[in-house]
Amino acid sequence: MRQPEWLRQFARRLKGARVQAGLTQQQLAQPEFNKSFVSLLETARSYPSVETLLALARRTRTSLASLLFDPADLRLETALNLLHLCWVMDPARHGPEILQFVSTAEVLVPDMPAELRVRAMLARSRAAVAAGRLDEAESLASDAVELARRHQLEGALGRALAIKGTVEGRRGLYPAAIATLERALDCLHRTRSLESEDGVRALLSLAWARWRTGQIGDAQAAYQRALEVATAVGLPKLRGRALVGLGIVAWRREQFDLAVEYFSQAYAVFQEIEDLAEMGRVLNNLGQVRRTQGLHDEALAVLTTALRIREREGDPRGRSATLDELAQVLLALGRVDEAAQAARRAVDDARTVGDQAREAIVQITLARILRAQDRRPDAVELLRGAAETLGRLGMTAEAAAAAAELGLMLNEAGQREEAADYLARALTWRTGHIPAPSPDHIDG
């Protein structure tokens, strides 16, 4: 009977590896094999077990892959493994390494098959998202969508659309994000890939975009589905994020006890997998809920813990969000000078990472503190800048909050005409958007 091609190729590669290592068949066989068995393997007359393959690779000082694959196949397999590794790595922590691995894969296989090229583009896009380079991320994701469509790669198209929709959501283009993510989920469903990490991430991004456009019930349904899939396929981090999303929905509906329950469950998940960044984010949300309830002492304790975690994590953007919340709690407790110090640190952290939106949001808090310190002109100037920045960035709900605060201060100062103008802007910006709460949340 004719031996299978893979066995003949293995026999040839084994003999070559043995000769390259300077071993005789007898030397390769010792101690548990015999010379005749090695001869049978090298002439494709016997099949190796997994244990045998591992022993032979070790003794010839080569890899298992080099015994099983020709050089071209080995390069392709290595590139595939590198791109898979890029996909499972956290782009927020390992962005530079991901880009290096993608570049290595592209050098190994310059004429990559279309599906691998899509994966490479999407790995770069995810790294760009994590680094805040949204123009680059959107361009890469769009190119990946077109390549997948051109080659009729339905599964790859679903992944590409999911990332494109996530980027659109990060840019505040929520209606476009919803449409893109719904198409992504449809592709993933047709290719039976919905119950996967890609599917959960797409559901989380869709839920967040729906929440931002006031579709609270639809957001809850997407978060619930994400929770079910993440639990079923064993994705604890994404399960925790789904619980956070459900907590945010409950918070928005003023179901505070339920929100606290969801956040507590999420914290337990992240604590178990020792994810400090997510732990800090959950505690920040929990502190906000307690502040909303008027439980300022409890909020202060929770936020102080969140700040310690975020300082250990070395996350200036997250630390800025927590310091902003701390400033608001300290202001409510009448500790105005401490509140001012926390708010200024929050502004500095936002500037460090170049986050204009976060800086403008903190400036609203700082303006309230300056007002409490009877420094109304400084507060008004801060709010003018914050409203302008947030409006320019398309963050209309946050811009409305700044404009409303500014309108009230101007009205108190007797500047009725300008006050009316800003209050009218606040109403315009707020229409169709959610003004509160303002959770510390990350999408898929």
N, C-alpha and C positions, 0 to 999 in steps of 0.2 A: 504493500500500500504506500502511495506517495505521501511523504511527510508534509505537514502544513508549512507554508512559506515562512511564517514567523519562527518556527522551530529551526529551519535550515539557517536562517539569518542569525539566530541566537548561537547556533553551533559555530558559525564562522567567527562571530564576535568574541565568543569565549576562547577559542583557540588563539585569536590575535591578542587578546588581553593576557593570556598565559605566557605567550612568547615574549610580549612586551615586558612582562614582569620577570622574565628570566627563570621561569619555573618549568620543571618537567611535569608530565602527567602524574607521576608518582608523588612529587612534592606538592602539587595542587590538591591531590586526593587526601593527603594526611591531615588529621588523624582518623576521621570517621568514615571517609570514603575509600575506595580502592581505585587502582589505575584503570581497570577495565570499565568502571562506571564513568570515569572522566572521558575515556575513549568513546563510550556510547553517546555521551552528551555532545562531544565534539564532532560526531558524525550524524547527529540528529536522529539517533535511534532510541533515545530515552527522553522522557519529559522531566524537567526539574521541578521540585516543589519550591514553595516560597522560602522555606528554611535553607534549601540548597542554594538558591539564588543569592540569598544574603551572605552565606558562607563563601561562595565563589567570588562575589564582589569584594568582600573583605580581604580575601587571600591574594587577589590580583591587584589589590590597592586601586580599585576603580569604583565607579558607582553602579548601582543597580540599573539606573536608566541607561548607562552606556552599554550595558550588556543586552538591553532589550530594544534599544532604538539606534538607528543609523544617525550620523551627525546631523543631517537636515531635520530628521524627525525629533532628535534630541533638542535642537535649537527651538523648534516649534513648541515642544513640550515645556521647555524652560520658560519661554516667553508666556505661554499660557499660565503657568504657575505663578510667574511674577505678576501678571495682570490680575489673577485671582487674589493674590496677596494684597495688591493695591485696593481691591474691592472690600476686603474685610478689615483693613487698617482704618483707624480713626483719622480722617483728614485734618481735623483740628489739631491733633497732636503730632501727626507724622506727615504733614504736607510735603516738606522737602524730600523725604524718603520716597514717598509715592511718586513724585515727579522723576526721581532718579531711577526707580524701578521701571517706570514707563519708558524712559529713554533707553535703558538697557534692553528692554524687550524689543524696541523698535530697531536697535542696532543688530540684535540677534536675528530678527526676521524682517528685513527691510521691505519685503513684498508680502506683508501680513495679509491673511484672508480678511474679507470685509468685516466679519463678526469680531475679529480681534481688533481691527482698527476702531470699530465702534467702542469696544471696551476701553481702549487706550484713550480715546477722546473723552469718554465719560469719567475715567479716573482723573484726568487732568481737570475736567470741569468741577468735580467734587472738591479737589484741592483748591481750585480758584474760589469756589463758594466759601470755603472755610477761611480763606485769607481775605475775604471781602472784595475780591476782584470780580464783581458781578458782571461787568461787560464781557470780560474774557470768558467767564463761566457760561453765559448765555450763548455766546458765539460758538463755543465748543459743543454745547448741548444741541444747538440748532443744526450744526454740521453733522453731528451724530444721528439726529433724526432723519436728515435727508439721505445719508448714506444707508441707513437701515431700510428706509422706504425703497431706495433704488434697487437694493439687493433682496427685497422682500423678506427681510429678517424680522419676523413678527415679534419674537421674544426680545430681541435687541431693541426693537422700536419701542416696546413697552418701557424698558429701562431708560431709554433716551428721553422719552416723553415725560417720565416721572421726574428726572433731574431738571429738564427744561421747565416743568411746572413749578418745581421747588424754587428755582431761581426767580421765576416770575413772582412767586409769592414773597420772596425776600425783597424784591424791588417794590413791593406794595401794589403790584398789578393783579389784584385778587380775582376779578372776574376772568381774566385771561388764564390765570393759574388754575382756577376751577375747571375751565373747559379742557385745558391741556391734561390735567391730572385725571379727569374722568376718561379721556381717551387712553391714557396710559393704563389705567385699571382695566379698561375693556380689553386692551391687547394682552395684558397679563392674564386675565381671565380666560381668553381664548386659547392661550398657550399653556394653560394649567400652571401658571407661575404665580398666581395671586397669593397662595399660601407660602410665602417666602419672605426673606428680608426685604427684597425690592418691593414686594406688595405692601408690607407693613409701612415702609417708609413713604410710599405713595399715599397710603390712607392717612397717615399722620399729617402730611403736607396738605392734603385735601381738607382734612378736618380744620386745620388752622386757617386756611383761606376762607372756608365757609364761616368760621367764627368771626373773622375780621369783617365779613360782609353782613353780619347779623343773622346768618342762617343757623341759629343756635341748635335747633332740633336736628338738622342735617349734620352739623358738626358733631353732636353727641353720638349720632349713629355711626359716623366714620371712626370716631375714637373707640367706640365699643367694639366695632368690627376689628380694628387694629389690635385691641387688647386680646380678643379671642384668637386671632391668628398668631400673634406674638407668643401667647401662652401655649398654643398647640404645637408650634414648631420650635419652641425653646429659645426665645430671644429675650433674655431678661432686661437688657437695656431698653429695647423698644417697648417692652411690656411696661416698664416704669414710665416711659414717656407717654404712653397711652393713658396710664392712670393720672399723670399730671394733667393731660388734656381734659379728662373727665372731671378732675377737680376744678379746672378753670371754668368749665361749663356750669358746674354746680355753684361756683362762686358768683358767676354772672347772674344766675337765677336767685341769688341771695340765699341759697341753701348752704349756709355756712358750716353746719356740722358735717354735712355730707362732703363738702369740699375738704374739710380737715381730715376726714377719713380717707379720702382718695390720696391726698398729699402724704399722709402718714404711711399708707401702703406703698406708695412710690418711694418714699425715703427708705423704707425697709429693703426694698429691692436693690436700690443703688448702694445702700450700705453693705449688703451682702456681696456685691461684686466690686466693692471698694472704688466706686466712681465718684471722686471728690467733686468734680465739676457739676455733675447732676445733683449730688447731695446739696451743694450750695444753692443751686437753682430752686430745688424744692423748698428748702427752708426759707428762701427769699419770698416765695409765693405764700407760704404758711404765715410768715410775718406780716405780709400785706393783708391777709384775711383777718388776722387778729387785730390789726390796726383798723380795718374797716368795721369790725365789731366794737371798736372802742376799748379793746383790752390792751392798752398801751404797754403796761408793764410786761405782760406775756409776750407781746410783739417785740419789745426791746430785747428780752432774753433770747428769743428765737433768732432774731437778726444779728445779735452779737455772735452767736454760734456760727451763723452763715458767713459772717465776715471773717471769722478765724479760718474757716474752711477755705474760703476764696483767697485769703492771703497765703495759705499753705500751697494752694494750687497755682498761685502766681498768675491769676486771670484778671488783668486790669479792667476789662469790659464788665465782667461779672461783679467785680468788687465795686465798680462805679454804681451798678444797679442796687447793690445792697447798701452802700453808703447813702444813696439817695433815700431809700426807705428808712434807714436809721435817722436821717436828718428830719424826716417828716414826723417820726415817732417822738424824737427829742423835742421838736417844736410843740407838739401836742402836750408834752409833759411840762412845758414851760422852761426847758433847758436850752434857751435860745442860742447862747454862745457856742455850746457844744454842737447844736444843730448846724450853725453856720460853718463850723470847722469840718463837720462831716460832709456837708454839701460842697464845700470848696475842694475837698479831697476827691469827691466824686467827679467834679468838673475836670480836675487835673488828670484823673485816670482816663476819662473819656477822650481828652485831648491827646494823651499818650498813644492811644490806638487809632486816633484820627476818626473817631465815631462822632460825627456832627449831630446825628439824631439824638444819641444818648446825652451829649453835652447840652443840647437845647432842652431836653426833658428835665435834666437836673437844674437848669437855670430857672425853670418855673418854680421848683422847690426853693431855690436860693432867693428868688424874688419875694416869696412869701415870708421868708425869714427876715429879709431886709425890711420888709414892711413892718414886721413885729419889732424890729429895732428902730423904727421911725425913720427909715432911710428910703422914703417913698420914691424920690426921683431916681435913685439907683435901681430900685426895683422895677420901675416903669421902663427904664432903658434896657434892662435885661429881658423883660417880657417882649418888648418890641423885636429884639433880635431873635428870641426863641420862636415867636410866632412866624416871623419871616422865614427862618431856616426850616421849620417843620412844614410850613406851607409849600416851600420850594421842593422839599423832598417828597411831597405827596402824602405826608402823614397827617391827614386832615383831622382825624379825631384828636390827636395830640395838639395840633395847631389850634383847634377849637378851644381846648382847655386853656392854652396860653392867651388866646384872644379874649376869652371870657374873663380871665383873671385880670388882664390889662384893662378891659372895659370897666370893671368894677373899681379899680384903683383910680383910673382917670375920672370916673364919675365922682368919687369921693373928693378928688382934688378940684372939682368944679369945672373940669374940661369936658363939658357935656357933648359937644359936637364930635370930638375925636372918640369919646367913650361910646357914643351911639354907633360910630363907624365900626369899631372893633367888636362890639356886641353883635352887630349885624353879620360881620364876617364869621363870628363864632357859630351863629345859627346856620349859616350857609355851609360851613365846613362840617358841622355835626350831622347834617341831614344824611340819612342812610348809612351812618357809621356808628361804631360803638365807642362812646367816650370813656367808659370804665367797665370793669377794672383794667389795670395795665399789668398783665402778668409777665413774669420772667419765664419766657417759654422759648423752646427751639422746635422747629418743625422736623420733618423726617430727615 
